[in-house]
């Protein structure tokens, strides 16, 4: 039996909200192990719904959605937390725990999976060093800049060594000059083999990296370009 190299496989997926709004229509998307994919599109196009679907916050009303080998439509509620821990997720609004220092914010992601104290002591400083925060372990979130807070969020997403990182507008709340730092980090992480799916509205940022660009408009995938140059020619 061959190994499935697709971390994400959406086949004719539709998502309908409780109020009857159709948020995604007949979306088919495959993301292979090791890819870096930008998801772009106007506000209200369905980008956030796609992220919620990949995290199993929304379920497909039709079609099939498989992420990390798990069929999201058939997933039982009790299995959702474990599934989410297999992903690394970075949000626009950081979502750090305000009364925990940097070290504990990152360590928390390991503690909930019952990782040993010894492994936590080894892993957390390594990850903080990776994102350039080795000297900030004891700092509180409100003592950090927006860019530093986002790097803590990225460290937390990385600490469980996930195969897939989902970044939802990770540069949306930080200064433009710091946006490049965050995408550079994601790019380096991707070079080490981690799959990255990043939602963004910053076309200038996308143009700096030769990655695949998927465009969503009105709940449909309107284009899927091999890289920015092909996207820009459309």
C-alpha positions, 0 to 999 in steps of 0.5 A: 500500500502506497504512502499518502503524501497529501496532508490536506485533501478536500473533495467537492467540499461545501460549508453552510452556516447555521443561518443558511449562509453558504460559505464554501462551495464545491471546494477541491484542494490538495496540499502535499506534505512539505508544501508552502501554500498562500491562501488569498482573497478579498474579505468575506471570500471564505478564507476564515471558513476554510481555516475553521474547516481545516481545524474542525471548527466547521464540518463539511455540509457536502463532500469529503475533507481529510486533514493529517489522515483524518476524515473530518466529516466522520470525526467524533467529538471526543477525538477533536482535541487530539486532532487539533494538537496534531496541528500547529496553528498561529492566529492574527490575535496571538492568543497568548495566556496573559498571566503566563510568561513566554516559557509557560505559554509555550510549555502549556502546549506540551503540558496538555499532551502529558509530555514529561517535565524533562522533555519540556525543559529541553524542548521549550528553550530550543524552540524559543531560540529557533524563533529568536526569543531565547532571552525572553523566556521570563517576560510576560506577554504585555512586556513584548512587542506585537512581533515578539508576541507573534513569535511566541505564538509561532513557538507554541505552534511549533513545540509539538513538532507538527507536520502541518502549520496553519497560519491565519493572517499571522502578520495582520496585527504587527508592523509591516517591517516585522511581517517579513520576519514572521514569513521568513520564519515560516519559510525556514520552518517549511524548508525543514519539511513542515507543511505551511498553509498561510492565509494573508491579504498582503499581496506584497508579502506573497510576491516576495516568495515563490510559493503556490497561491490559492485564491478564494472568491465568493466561497469558490477557489477561483485560481490555483497558481504554482507561484506568485509569478503565475498568479500575477499573470492572471 
